[in-house]
Amino acid sequence: MFIRSDGKEAIGVLPITHHPVSEGRLCHRGWNRFQNLRSFNRLSLPLVREDSHLKEVTWPEALQKTKDKISELVSFYGPQSLGVIGSSWLTNEDNYRIARFSRNILETNNLDGSYRFSGASALAAFTQLFSGPFGSLGSIPALGESRTILVIGKESHRDFSPVGSRLIKAFLHGSTIILADPLCARKEHFFKYLLPYPVQSLPSLFRDDESFPPEVSAHLFQPGLALIFIADQVDSASSLVSLLQSLSQGSRTKNDLPLVLPLSRSPNLKGAWDMGIRPGDGGLTLQEMLAEESEVKGLIIFGDDLLNHLPSSSMLGKFRSLEFVLVADRFFTETARMAHCVLPIPLLAETAGTMTNSEGRVQKLRPFLGPQKESRSVAEVLHDLSRLLGKDFAVFSEPEVRNEISKNISPYEKVASESDLEGVGGILLPALNAQLPRELSKAPEQATEENNYRLLVPNTLYAWNRNQMILESPVLRIEYPSDRLAVRMSPLDAKELKIRMGEKIKIRSDRGEALAPVELDENIPSKVLMLPSHFIEVVERLAGQGERDAAARTVFFPNLSVTVEKI
């Protein structure tokens, strides 16, 4: 998009009419994107904690405070007492710099992003399947030509307008569109079939000829299949691996992999992963850094409101006990309020660099404004900190960093070509040319006992109403209000239990029990309850500390068999 200006400030945006992905369209989030530039919540000066308060200081004071604390922690506990957090809200170049700074300057392999709790399971699954960088898994424009499209979760088309428009185009061209969603009571819009099952149940259903509708199999197991899902909603890497392997079994094409689009509510999920924002050898994930037994004493956080994305109370407690937290961000977030030192960095609209979208398209950002007030670029912050620590970290320009990226990350070879990047559509990373392993992985299945309810705990840590882009826009805050604590239930079930909207129920699982008010939702199937994962206290009473995804080295909350009782 382009940002519109009256000569003094941003007043709106315009779509790029001939862009290959958006085709001149914007969703309502896009139309309101410029409002971040006018936020009163922007960080303008560095802040340093004195007792219980943060006070404004000069850059030299803030950097010296940071240097002293880093040196103190390293001296007492060693470099592995530090953890570094990059972000899918930073450019590829800045994430690449952060990865180098972490390993070469701080000498710690404890490097990660908060997407460890959202898209990491999907990315870990691809890494596991392809044993290395996986490039592009399919393009959004090609989606409109797919003969069969399997959509996991209806938000995949509703919340991502370029994908939704391609689904409509495919439908009008005669494609068969199938929805798999355990939180959808009925087939709607252009979907021909509804599979009311979670991702982890699909592979076993696909292999069970007796229970799976043959007319659906006829469409799924043929060439020309596309798979769409939100990466945040993949609960474990094994469930996605098993799904992809199952779908590839019936393919007769040379390349067994369907067109795959892992969508994300973060603009640079894939780019951050590709640039190395993940643990090095022996390093800890964010989940492990904030474990109760962790020896990490300090976190350095770039461009992420981390507290908004933590999935457990124990991790929140560990965060609050850290001896030092540095936050480099654009807004005065909840995480910044808890930090010992806060450094202002530019917004994306004030930043040069590239980002990689969900399909693997690398696109160039051109600054609308220079850095505002006292904000400094990530490159300058890293350079200044390195110099104070007695080490050299050169401030390379964006083209120089891209040249290094092109040499070290194989799918990104072409990003060194500025002429290719200047094209409207940027550079689409090379497609995979590899077959999936034939040996099927078995995903964990989660059964529900007869006459009980099935409680689903979808990952809402990255929901739009918890997104900083939304929180800094007055218009979008109205459209995406913070939701109140409630368990969603079908009106049919509520009628049977004689429960009204807002009344409390007692929910029991084999791990515990909790009280929560009911919200009636006609989209929810009968005998299903939905509890958003960010209501941590209630979720933990019912699901405990969750289950560990070994491949992604994180946790997820499985579907639970529960009983319901009116209070």
C-alpha positions in Angstrom: 0.0 0.0 0.0 0.9 3.6 -0.3 0.6 6.1 2.6 -1.2 9.4 1.8 0.0 12.6 3.3 -1.2 16.2 3.6 2.4 17.3 3.7 2.6 17.2 7.5 1.2 13.8 8.6 -0.3 10.6 7.3 -4.0 11.0 6.5 -4.8 7.6 4.8 -3.6 4.8 2.5 -4.1 3.7 -1.1 -3.8 0.2 -2.5 -1.5 -0.7 -5.3 -3.9 -1.5 -8.1 -1.5 -3.9 -10.1 0.0 -5.7 -7.1 -0.1 -9.5 -7.8 -1.4 -10.4 -4.3 -3.8 -7.6 -3.3 -4.9 -6.6 -6.9 -5.8 -3.1 -5.6 -7.8 -4.3 -2.6 -7.4 -3.6 1.1 -9.2 -5.0 4.1 -10.5 -2.6 6.8 -7.3 -3.2 8.7 -5.3 -2.1 5.7 -7.4 1.1 5.2 -6.7 2.1 8.8 -3.0 1.1 8.9 -1.8 4.7 8.8 -3.3 5.5 12.2 -0.2 3.9 14.0 1.8 6.8 12.7 -0.5 9.2 14.6 -0.6 7.3 17.9 -0.2 9.2 21.2 1.3 6.0 22.6 4.5 6.2 20.6 7.8 6.0 22.5 9.7 9.2 21.9 12.6 9.0 24.3 14.6 6.2 26.1 13.3 5.2 29.5 15.2 3.8 32.5 13.6 2.3 35.6 14.2 4.0 38.9 12.6 2.0 41.7 9.0 1.4 40.5 9.0 4.2 37.9 10.3 4.6 34.3 11.9 8.0 33.7 13.0 9.7 30.4 16.8 9.8 29.9 19.2 10.5 27.1 20.4 7.8 24.7 23.9 7.7 26.3 22.4 7.1 29.7 20.1 4.3 28.5 22.8 2.6 26.5 25.3 2.8 29.4 22.7 1.3 31.8 22.0 -1.5 29.4 25.7 -2.2 28.9 26.4 -2.2 32.6 23.6 -4.7 33.3 24.5 -7.0 30.4 28.2 -7.0 31.6 27.1 -7.7 35.1 24.9 -10.7 34.1 27.6 -12.1 31.8 30.3 -11.7 34.5 28.2 -13.5 37.2 26.3 -16.1 35.2 27.9 -16.3 31.7 26.5 -15.3 28.3 23.8 -18.1 28.3 22.1 -16.1 31.1 20.9 -13.8 28.4 18.0 -14.4 26.0 17.3 -12.4 22.8 13.8 -12.0 21.3 13.4 -11.0 17.6 10.1 -10.3 16.0 7.9 -11.1 13.0 7.1 -7.3 13.1 10.6 -6.4 12.1 12.2 -6.5 8.6 14.3 -9.4 7.4 17.4 -7.2 7.6 16.8 -6.3 11.2 16.1 -9.8 12.2 19.2 -11.0 10.5 21.2 -8.3 12.4 19.6 -9.4 15.7 20.6 -13.0 15.0 24.2 -12.0 14.3 24.3 -9.7 17.4 23.0 -12.5 19.6 25.5 -15.1 18.5 28.6 -13.0 17.7 28.4 -10.1 20.2 26.5 -11.5 23.2 27.7 -15.1 22.5 24.3 -16.6 23.4 22.3 -19.1 21.5 19.1 -18.3 23.4 17.4 -16.6 20.5 13.7 -16.8 19.6 10.5 -14.9 18.9 7.0 -14.9 20.5 5.8 -16.7 17.4 7.1 -19.8 19.3 3.5 -19.8 20.6 1.8 -19.3 17.3 3.4 -20.2 14.0 6.4 -22.1 15.2 4.7 -25.5 15.1 3.8 -25.0 11.4 7.3 -23.8 10.5 8.9 -26.6 12.5 6.8 -29.1 10.6 8.1 -27.8 7.2 11.7 -27.8 8.5 11.2 -31.3 9.7 9.8 -32.4 6.3 12.3 -30.7 4.1 15.4 -30.7 6.2 16.3 -27.1 5.5 15.0 -23.8 4.1 11.7 -24.4 2.3 11.3 -21.4 0.0 7.8 -20.9 -1.4 5.1 -23.5 -0.9 2.7 -21.9 -3.4 1.6 -18.5 -4.6 -1.6 -16.7 -3.6 -2.4 -15.9 -7.3 -2.2 -19.6 -8.2 -4.9 -20.3 -5.6 -7.6 -19.2 -7.9 -6.7 -21.9 -10.4 -6.7 -24.8 -7.9 -9.2 -27.6 -8.6 -9.7 -28.5 -5.0 -9.1 -26.2 -1.9 -9.1 -27.5 1.6 -9.5 -24.6 4.1 -8.7 -25.3 7.7 -10.7 -22.9 9.8 -13.2 -20.3 8.4 -11.0 -17.4 9.6 -8.6 -18.4 6.8 -10.8 -16.7 4.2 -12.7 -14.3 6.4 -9.7 -12.6 7.9 -7.3 -12.6 4.9 -8.9 -10.7 2.0 -6.4 -11.6 -0.8 -7.1 -15.3 0.0 -10.8 -14.8 0.3 -11.0 -13.1 -3.1 -9.1 -16.0 -4.7 -11.5 -18.5 -3.1 -14.4 -16.7 -4.6 -12.6 -16.7 -8.0 -11.9 -20.4 -7.7 -15.5 -21.1 -6.8 -16.8 -19.2 -9.8 -14.4 -21.2 -12.0 -15.8 -24.5 -10.7 -13.3 -25.4 -8.0 -14.4 -27.6 -5.1 -13.9 -25.8 -1.7 -13.9 -27.9 1.5 -13.9 -26.5 5.0 -12.5 -28.3 8.0 -13.5 -26.6 11.2 -14.6 -28.2 14.5 -16.1 -24.8 15.5 -18.4 -24.5 12.6 -22.0 -25.9 12.9 -23.0 -25.7 9.3 -21.7 -25.3 5.8 -21.9 -21.8 4.4 -20.9 -19.5 1.6 -19.1 -21.3 -1.2 -18.0 -24.4 0.7 -19.3 -27.6 -0.8 -18.4 -29.9 2.1 -17.9 -29.3 5.8 -15.6 -31.6 7.9 -16.3 -30.7 11.5 -13.0 -32.1 12.8 -9.8 -30.6 14.3 -6.5 -30.8 12.3 -5.1 -33.7 14.4 -8.2 -35.9 13.6 -8.1 -35.4 9.8 -5.2 -37.8 8.9 -6.9 -40.8 10.5 -10.2 -39.9 8.9 -8.6 -39.6 5.5 -7.2 -43.2 5.9 -10.5 -44.6 7.1 -12.4 -45.5 4.0 -15.6 -46.5 5.9 -16.1 -43.3 7.9 -14.8 -40.7 5.3 -17.3 -39.6 2.6 -16.0 -41.1 -0.7 -17.2 -38.0 -2.7 -14.8 -35.8 -0.5 -11.9 -38.3 -1.0 -12.4 -38.1 -4.8 -11.7 -34.4 -4.6 -8.9 -34.4 -2.0 -6.8 -37.1 -3.4 -6.2 -35.8 -6.9 -3.7 -33.4 -8.5 -4.3 -29.7 -8.1 -5.0 -29.6 -4.4 -4.4 -26.4 -2.3 -4.3 -26.3 1.5 -4.9 -23.1 3.4 -4.6 -22.7 7.2 -3.7 -20.1 9.8 -0.2 -21.0 11.2 -1.3 -19.9 14.7 -3.9 -22.6 14.8 -1.5 -25.6 14.2 -1.3 -27.0 17.7 1.7 -29.4 17.1 4.2 -30.0 14.3 3.2 -33.7 14.1 -0.4 -32.9 13.3 0.6 -30.8 10.3 3.2 -33.3 9.1 0.7 -36.1 9.4 -1.9 -34.1 7.5 0.5 -33.2 4.6 1.7 -36.8 4.3 -1.9 -38.1 4.2 -2.9 -35.6 1.6 0.1 -36.5 -0.6 -0.7 -40.2 -0.7 -3.3 -40.0 -3.5 -1.4 -37.5 -5.6 -0.3 -38.7 -9.1 1.9 -35.7 -9.8 5.6 -35.8 -9.8 5.7 -33.4 -6.9 3.6 -34.8 -4.1 3.2 -31.5 -2.2 -0.1 -29.6 -2.6 0.0 -25.8 -2.8 0.3 -24.8 0.8 -0.5 -21.4 2.3 0.3 -21.0 6.0 -1.3 -17.7 6.8 -0.3 -15.5 9.7 -1.5 -12.4 11.6 2.1 -11.3 11.8 3.5 -9.6 8.7 6.9 -11.4 8.6 6.5 -14.7 10.3 8.3 -16.7 7.6 11.0 -14.0 7.2 11.9 -14.0 10.9 12.2 -17.7 10.9 14.3 -17.8 7.8 16.6 -15.0 9.1 17.5 -17.2 12.1 15.3 -16.0 14.9 15.3 -19.3 16.6 17.7 -21.1 19.0 21.2 -22.0 17.9 23.0 -25.1 19.0 22.3 -25.8 22.6 20.1 -22.6 22.8 16.8 -22.2 24.5 13.4 -21.4 23.0 11.3 -18.7 24.5 9.3 -21.4 26.2 12.5 -22.8 27.8 13.9 -19.3 28.6 10.8 -18.6 30.7 10.5 -22.0 32.4 10.6 -21.9 36.2 13.9 -23.8 36.3 15.6 -21.7 33.6 18.9 -20.0 34.4 18.1 -17.1 32.0 18.4 -13.8 34.0 17.9 -11.2 31.4 15.9 -10.7 28.1 16.6 -8.3 25.3 13.3 -7.9 23.3 13.1 -6.2 19.9 9.7 -5.1 18.4 7.4 -7.4 20.4 4.8 -6.9 23.1 5.9 -10.2 24.6 3.6 -10.2 27.7 0.6 -10.2 25.4 1.6 -13.5 23.9 2.7 -15.7 26.8 0.5 -18.8 27.2 1.0 -19.6 30.9 1.0 -18.0 34.4 4.3 -19.6 35.3 6.0 -17.9 32.3 4.5 -14.5 33.3 5.8 -15.1 36.8 9.3 -16.0 35.5 9.3 -12.8 33.3 8.5 -10.6 36.3 11.4 -12.1 38.2 14.0 -11.4 35.6 16.9 -9.3 36.8 17.0 -7.2 33.6 14.6 -6.7 30.6 15.5 -4.4 27.7 12.7 -3.5 25.3 13.3 -1.8 22.0 9.9 -1.0 20.5 7.6 1.6 18.9 4.9 1.9 21.5 4.6 2.0 25.3 3.2 -1.6 25.5 2.5 -3.7 28.6 5.9 -5.3 28.1 7.6 -1.9 28.0 5.9 -0.9 31.2 7.5 -3.9 32.9 11.0 -3.3 31.5 14.1 -2.0 33.2 15.1 -0.1 30.1 13.1 1.0 27.0 14.5 2.2 23.7 12.3 3.8 20.9 12.7 2.3 17.4 11.0 3.4 14.1 7.7 2.1 12.8 7.7 -0.1 9.7 6.5 3.0 7.7 9.7 4.7 8.8 12.0 1.8 8.0 13.8 0.5 4.9 14.1 -3.2 4.3 12.2 -6.3 3.2 9.6 -8.6 4.5 8.5 -12.1 3.4 4.8 -12.8 3.2 2.9 -16.0 3.8 3.5 -17.4 0.3 7.2 -16.7 0.4 7.2 -13.3 -1.5 10.0 -10.9 -0.5 8.8 -7.3 -0.8 10.6 -4.1 -0.2 9.6 -1.3 2.2 10.3 2.3 1.4 10.2 4.7 4.3 7.3 7.2 4.3 9.0 9.2 7.0 12.4 9.3 8.7 12.7 8.1 12.3 10.6 10.4 14.5 11.8 12.3 17.5 14.5 10.3 19.4 13.9 6.9 17.8 16.9 5.0 16.4 17.1 2.2 14.0 17.7 -1.4 15.2 21.0 -1.3 13.3 22.2 1.8 15.3 21.1 0.3 18.6 23.0 -2.9 18.0 26.1 -0.9 16.8 26.1 1.4 19.9 25.6 -1.5 22.3 28.3 -3.5 20.7 30.7 -0.6 20.8 30.1 -0.1 24.6 30.6 -3.8 25.1 34.0 -3.5 23.5 33.1 -5.3 20.3 32.6 -4.3 16.7 29.2 -4.6 15.0 29.3 -2.7 11.7 26.2 -0.7 10.6 25.7 -2.2 7.1 23.2 -0.6 4.8 20.1 -2.6 3.8 21.5 -3.6 0.4 24.7 -4.8 2.1 22.8 -6.9 4.5 20.7 -8.3 1.7 23.9 -9.3 -0.1 25.0 -11.2 3.0 21.6 -12.8 3.3 21.7 -13.9 -0.3 25.0 -15.7 0.3 24.0 -17.4 3.5 20.3 -18.3 3.1 19.9 -20.3 -0.1 16.3 -19.5 -1.0 17.1 -15.8 -0.7 19.7 -15.7 -3.4 17.9 -13.2 -5.6 17.4 -10.6 -2.8 20.8 -9.1 -3.6 19.3 -7.9 -6.9 17.9 -4.5 -6.2 16.3 -4.3 -9.7 14.3 -7.5 -9.0 13.1 -6.2 -5.6 12.0 -2.9 -7.2 9.3 -4.8 -9.1 5.7 -4.3 -7.7 5.4 -7.9 -6.6 8.9 -8.2 -5.2 10.6 -11.6 -5.4 8.8 -14.9 -5.0 11.2 -17.4 -3.4 11.9 -20.5 -5.4 9.3 -23.3 -5.1 10.1 -26.6 -3.5 10.9 -29.6 -5.8 10.9 -32.3 -3.2 8.6 -35.2 -2.4 7.2 -35.8 1.1 8.4 -38.9 2.9 6.0 -41.9 2.4 6.3 -43.1 6.0 3.3 -41.6 7.7 3.7 -39.8 11.0 1.0 -40.4 13.5 -0.6 -37.3 15.0 -2.0 -37.4 18.5 -5.7 -38.0 18.5 -7.9 -36.5 21.1 -11.2 -38.4 21.7 -14.3 -37.3 23.5 -16.1 -39.6 25.9 -19.7 -40.3 25.0 -22.3 -37.8 26.5 -19.5 -35.4 27.4 -18.7 -32.1 25.8 -15.6 -31.5 23.8 -13.8 -28.3 25.0 -11.7 -26.7 22.3 -9.0 -24.1 23.3 -8.0 -22.3 20.0 -4.8 -20.2 20.1 -5.9 -16.6 20.4 -2.6 -15.2 21.6 -2.3 -13.5 18.2 -5.9 -12.6 17.7 -6.6 -9.3 15.9 -7.9 -7.7 19.1 -4.6 -8.4 20.8 -2.6 -7.1 17.9 -0.6 -3.8 18.4 -1.7 -2.6 14.9 -5.3 -2.8 16.1 -4.6 -1.4 19.6 -3.1 1.8 18.2 -6.0 2.5 15.8 -9.2 4.1 17.3 -11.3 2.8 14.4 -10.0 -0.8 14.6 -10.3 -0.9 18.4 -14.1 -0.5 17.9 -14.2 -3.2 15.3 -12.0 -5.6 17.3 -13.0 -5.0 20.9 -11.3 -6.9 23.7 -13.5 -10.0 24.4 -14.8 -10.7 27.9 -14.2 -14.0 29.6 -16.8 -16.5 28.4 -17.2 -20.1 27.2 -19.0 -20.2 23.9 -21.8 -22.7 23.6 -24.5 -23.7 21.1 -27.9 -22.2 21.9 -29.4 -25.7 21.5 -27.1 -27.1 24.3 -27.9 -24.0 26.4 -31.6 -24.7 26.0 -31.2 -28.3 27.0 -29.3 -27.3 30.1 -31.6 -24.4 30.8 -28.7 -21.9 30.7 -29.1 -18.3 29.7 -26.5 -16.0 28.1 -24.1 -14.8 30.9 -25.0 -17.4 33.4 -22.1 -19.4 34.9 -21.4 -23.1 34.4 -19.0 -25.4 36.1 -16.8 -27.3 33.7 -14.9 -30.4 34.8 -12.1 -32.2 33.0 -9.8 -35.0 34.2 -7.3 -32.3 35.0 -9.4 -29.9 37.0 -12.5 -27.7 37.1 -13.4 -24.0 36.6 -16.4 -21.7 36.6 -17.1 -19.4 33.6 -20.0 -17.5 32.1 -21.6 -18.7 28.9 -21.8 -16.9 25.6 -24.3 -18.3 23.1 -23.0 -18.7 19.6 -25.1 -20.3 16.9 -22.0 -21.1 14.9 -20.8 -23.6 17.6 -21.8 -27.2 17.0 -23.8 -29.1 19.6 -21.7 -30.8 22.4 -18.8 -28.4 21.7 -17.5 -25.7 23.9 -14.9 -23.0 22.9 -12.6 -21.2 25.4 -10.1 -18.7 24.0 -6.5 -19.6 25.1 -5.6 -16.1 26.4 -7.9 -16.6 29.4 -5.0 -18.2 31.0 -6.3 -18.7 34.5 -9.4 -20.6 33.5 -7.6 -22.6 30.7 -4.9 -23.8 33.2 -7.5 -24.9 35.7 -9.0 -27.2 33.0 -6.0 -28.1 30.9 -3.1 -27.8 33.4 0.1 -26.6 31.8 -0.8 -28.0 28.4 1.1 -30.6 26.4 4.6 -30.3 24.9 5.2 -30.2 21.1 8.6 -31.8 20.9 9.4 -30.7 17.4 8.5 -27.1 17.9 9.7 -27.1 21.6 6.6 -25.4 22.9 3.3 -26.2 24.5 -0.3 -26.4 23.2 -3.7 -27.1 24.8 -5.3 -30.2 23.6 -9.0 -30.8 23.1 -10.5 -32.0 26.3 -13.5 -34.2 27.2 -15.4 -32.2 29.8 -18.7 -32.3 31.7 -20.9 -29.2 32.2 -23.1 -28.3 35.1 -25.3 -25.3 35.6 -24.5 -23.2 38.7 
